[in-house]
Amino acid sequence: MPQPLPPDAPREFDFDADDYRVKPGKKVRLDERPTRYQGPLDKEHAHTLLAYQHQRMKDLQEKLYAEGKQALLIVFQAMDAAGKDSTVRHVFAPLDAAGCHVTSFKAPSKEELAHDYLWRVHQHTPRRGDLAVFNRSHYEEVLIVRVKGWAPEKTWKRRFDHMNCFEQLLHDEGTRVIKFYLHISMDYQKQRLQRRLDNPEKHWKFNPEDLLERAHWDDYMHAFEDVFEKCSTKDAPWYIIPAERRWYRNLAVARIVADTLEDMNPKLPAPTFDPATITIE
């Protein structure tokens, strides 16, 4: 848990979220986007800056919860070994667990397959006053489903419109939606997978099936590029975050989350009584 910052600790850094935000309808080439970036920062400085973003997030979360009128949904997608679990842990661990819920979507169950593909997702969207974090999401239905050929092209192509409408519904009903793609290179993925294989304590994280997915790398890149072009909207944007400097990745995500909460401008509700008239004996 981060300690309170001293008054003279640095809080600001050169950062523009638009550098990572995909403009609606813009074609994206992932091979032209950096996977490793840290700007003028070093790791120690970034940790101090992250502590400040945590303070912002905690203060704003309390107001969001107390207000009870808005919600925030944060979606993460990435290739294997890009650090989704680590990002969720480092960015959101300081928040109050009562109002921040993480869902990791695995292969759908028999019950979930008996419904439309958004049914299981909608159940985990945040109630008003809460934050929800999706580790993988409904976008698997136009990613792995497409790459593996589990649905015909006409099926997964129409899902782009479904997802945009779904996210617009959430936005219109008071839930802000922001989506992060943690961007790594194929070489970096190889290094991370090899570390899991070399370390007996990390064998539990290694899945031989990840190598089968890795063989489809180019297909996944094309699938993600279509997602960004078709599903980054004004009200539910995608952010492509360079993720090979993990401490910068965490800082960038936390900054965008904190800025989004601030833009939502949650307010503490006014008391329904006059505090000056109450005496506690």
N, C-alpha and C positions, 0 to 999 in steps of 0.2 A: 504494500500500500504506500503510495507516494506521501512524503512528508510535506507539511505546509511550506510554501515558498517564502524565503526571506524577502523583505520589501525591495531590495535592490537586484533581485534575480531577473535575468532577461526574460521577456515575455513575447516579444514580437520578432518575426523574421520575414525575409523577403519571400512571399508566397502569394500566388494567384491561382485560385481554384480553376479558373477558365483555361489554364494551361493543360489541365487534365480532363476537363469536361468535354464530352462529345456533343457538338452542336446538332440540333435536330436535322435529320436527313443527310448529314455529312458522311461521305464515304471514308472509311478508315483503312489504312494499311498498317497492320500491327508490326510488320518488319521495319517500318519507318519510325516507330515509337521507341523511346529509350526504355530499357528494362532496368538500368542501374543509374541512379541519380542521387545526389545529396546536396547540390548547390554549394554554398560557402560553409556549410555546417560540418561539425565533427560530432562523433557519437555522444560525448559528454554533454556538449551544448544542447544536442537534440533531446537528451533525457530531461534536462531542465525545462525545455520548451514543452515537452510532452506533459510534464507535471502541471504546467500552467493550463494546458488544454483540458486536462482532467478536472482541474478546479472549475473551469468554465462549464464543462459538461455536467458536473455534479450540481452546481448552482442552478443551472437551467433545467436539469431533470427534476429537481425539487419543485420548481415553479410549474413545470409541465404536469407533474403528478397532482399538485394541489389545484391547479386550474381545472383539470379534467375535461378539457374541451378539444384537445388536439392529440395527435399521436405521430410517431416517427417510425418508419420501416426502413431498415438498412439491409441491403442485399449484397452478398459477396459471391462472386464466381471467379474461378481460376483453373488453370491446369493443376494436375497433381503436383505436390511438393512446393507450391507457390507460397504457402504460409497462411491459408485461410484461418485455421485453428489458432495459430500463433497471433495473428492480427486481432481476432476477436478477443482473445485472452488479454493481450497487452493494452488494447484500446478501451475495452468495456469493463474489465474487472473492478475498477474503482467505483463503478456506479452502484446504486442501491438495487440489489437483485429483486426486490419486491416490484420494481417498475421497469425492469430490463430483462427481457426473455429471449433466449437463444434457441433456435430450432435448426438442427442439422438434418437436412433431407437426404435420406438414403433411398434405396430401391423401394418403390411403392409396394404396399401390402396387398393382399388379395382383396380386402375390404376397400382400399383406396382405388384399386383398379376397377372396381365395380361402379365407380362414379366418374364424372368428368374429371379431367386432369387438374383442374384448378380447385377442386373440392377440398383436397387435403391441405392446400396452401392457404386458402381463405380462412380456415379454422385457426391458423397461427398468426394471422395479422394482429397488430396491437389494438387493444381497446384504448379508448380515449384516456389520456394521461400517461400512457406507457410508451416505451421503446421496444421494438422487436428487431432481432438480428437473424437474418436467414443465412446459414452456411450452406451454400448451394440453394437452389430455389426452383420456381416454375420454369426458369430458363433452360433447365435440363431437357425440357420437352422440345426444344428447338436446337439442342446441342448434341448430347449423346444419342438421343432418339434419331436425329438426322444422320449423324456419322455412322451409327451402327445399322442404319436401315430398318429400324423398328417400326417406322411409320412411313407411308408413301409421301412423296414430295408434296402433293396437293394438301395433305393433312397438316404437316408441320409448317408449311408456308402460311396457311391461314391463321396459325396460332400467333403470329406477330401482331395481327390486329386484335385478337382476343386479349393478349397481354397488355397492349396499350389501353384498351378499354377498361380492363380490370384495374390497372394502376390509376387511370383517370377517375374511376369510381371511388377508389380509396382516397385520392386527393380531394375530390369534391365533397366527400363525407368527413374530411378533417384529418386525414392521415397523409403526411408528407412522405414521399418515397425518394430515396437516393440509392444508387447502385454502383458498386465498385468492382472493377476487374483488376486483379493483382497480376501485373504483367511481368513474366519472366521469359528467359530464352530457353531453348532446348538444351544448350550446354549447361546452364545453371540447374535445370531439372535433373540432368544426369548426375551432377555433383551431389545434389541433395539426396537423390535415391541411393547413390553409392554410399553415402555416409550412413544411411539407415541399414544398409546391407553389411557394412564393415563393423558396426557397433552392436554387439549382442543385446544391449539394453534398448536398442531402437528397432530390433527385429519385428516387434509387434506392430510397428508403423509401416513395415514393408509389405506390400501386396504384389505378388507376381503378376496379377492382372493389370497393374499399373503399366507394365511394359507393353502389354497389348494396346493400351490406350496411347502410349507414347508413339507407337508405330503409326498412329493416325494423326500425328501432330499437325501436318499441313491442313488436313480436313477440318480439324478443330479450329485452326486459325481462321479459315474461311467462314466457318459457322459463326464464330464470335464476331467477325467483321460485319456479317449481315445483321446480327443482333444489335450492334452499336448503331449501324446506319438506320435500322428500321424502328428501334425501340428506345432511343435516347430522345426524350421529349422535354419540353419546357418544364413540365410538372413532375417528371420522373427521369432525371438525367442519369446517364452513365458517366463514370469517371474511370479513366485508365491510369492506374497508379504504378509507377516503376517500383518493383517489389524486391529487387536483389540486394538493396541496402535496407535491411529489415527495420532498422531504427528510423530511417527516413520514411519508409512505408507507413509505419505506425503513426508517426507524427503527421504526415499528410492526411491520413484517414481521420485522425482525431480532430485536426484543424477543420476539415470539411464538415464533420459531424457537429462540432461546436458552433461553427458559423451558421449551419442550417438551423440548429436549435435557436440561436440568437435571432435569426431572421423570422422564425415562427413567433417570437416575442411573447412567450407565455407569461401570464400575470398571476401573482398571488391573489386569491379571491379576497374581497373585502369581508370583514367579520359581519356576522348577522346579529351582533349584539354590541353594546357599548362597553368596551373593556374598562373604562373609567368608573363604571357603576358597580363593578364586581370586586368584592373583597373575599379573599380566601382566608378563613380562620385557621 
